[in-house]
């Protein structure tokens, strides 16, 4: 069964990811008020980040995840999650844009 949801990709602009990057991102993500960021089911967005396979400079966060259902469910989830995901991206960009790039998508996987 396929899934879909909001994804945030974090790319380090220079060099490879290290423990200091992990600590910095955890600290900044921990500052976010997660009560503001809930998926269409009312669950808080996940802010757990993982390295992207086959890269040494990217993390990915599955902010929200849903099992594939109907097109209407997909649209409702996207309508809810897209703007919130962009808010998180914008907050991270305003703080860390000198070191990292951020990209948000809402897609199936």
C-alpha positions as a printed Julia matrix, in Angstrom:
109×3 Matrix{Float64}:
   0.0    0.0    0.0
   1.39   3.39  -0.88
   1.37   6.42   1.35
   1.48  10.17   0.89
   2.14  13.27   2.93
   4.24  16.38   3.45
   8.01  16.02   3.23
  10.71  18.53   4.13
  14.18  18.08   2.67
  17.1   19.83   4.36
  20.3   20.19   2.34
  23.59  21.37   3.82
  25.04  23.95   1.46
  28.74  23.24   2.12
  30.33  20.03   3.32
  28.81  16.94   4.82
  26.38  16.58   7.7
  27.87  16.08  11.15
  26.88  15.86  14.82
  26.92  19.65  15.18
  24.37  19.91  12.35
  22.21  17.3   14.09
  22.33  19.24  17.35
  21.6   22.58  15.69
  18.61  21.26  13.73
  17.19  19.45  16.77
  17.48  22.65  18.8
  15.8   24.82  16.16
  13.07  22.25  15.45
  12.5   21.92  19.2
  11.68  25.61  19.44
   8.7   25.27  17.09
   5.3   25.31  18.78
   3.98  21.98  17.58
   0.43  22.81  18.68
   0.32  24.98  15.55
   1.36  22.16  13.21
  -1.15  19.32  13.08
  -2.13  17.09  10.19
  -5.64  16.68   8.83
  -6.34  14.01  11.49
  -5.32  16.4   14.29
  -2.0   14.65  14.98
   1.16  16.75  15.5
   3.58  16.86  12.59
   6.59  14.61  13.01
   9.87  16.48  13.24
  12.07  13.39  13.26
  14.71  13.81  10.59
  16.73  11.08   8.95
  19.66  11.19   6.53
  18.69  10.69   2.89
  20.15   7.46   1.53
  23.09   7.79  -0.86
  23.84  11.39   0.18
  26.06  12.9    2.83
  24.47  16.35   2.91
  20.67  15.83   3.16
  18.06  15.05   5.77
  14.4   14.35   5.16
  11.48  14.8    7.51
   8.11  13.13   6.9
   6.02  15.87   8.47
   2.8   13.95   7.84
   1.95  10.52   6.47
  -1.33   8.95   5.37
  -2.25   5.63   3.77
  -3.39   6.0    0.16
  -7.18   6.31   0.09
  -9.31   8.53  -2.11
  -8.43  11.55  -4.2
 -10.69  13.65  -1.94
  -8.72  12.53   1.14
  -5.45  13.36  -0.63
  -6.73  16.84  -1.5
  -8.01  17.5    2.04
  -4.7   16.41   3.54
  -2.71  18.52   1.07
  -4.94  21.56   1.67
  -4.35  21.23   5.43
  -0.66  20.3    5.46
   0.84  22.35   2.63
   0.63  25.79   4.23
   1.76  24.49   7.61
   4.74  22.72   6.04
   5.64  25.94   4.22
   5.49  27.83   7.54
   8.01  25.41   9.04
  10.22  25.78   5.95
  10.01  29.58   6.14
  10.92  29.62   9.85
  13.9   27.35   9.24
  14.96  29.4    6.22
  14.84  32.65   8.19
  17.13  31.14  10.83
  19.44  28.77   8.95
  19.5   29.79   5.28
  23.21  30.58   5.4
  23.98  26.9    6.15
  21.04  24.91   4.77
  18.52  24.89   1.94
  14.94  23.71   2.53
  12.36  22.23   0.19
   8.78  21.15   0.93
   6.7   18.76  -1.19
   3.41  16.95  -0.74
   3.52  13.69  -2.63
   2.92   9.95  -2.73
   5.64   7.44  -1.99
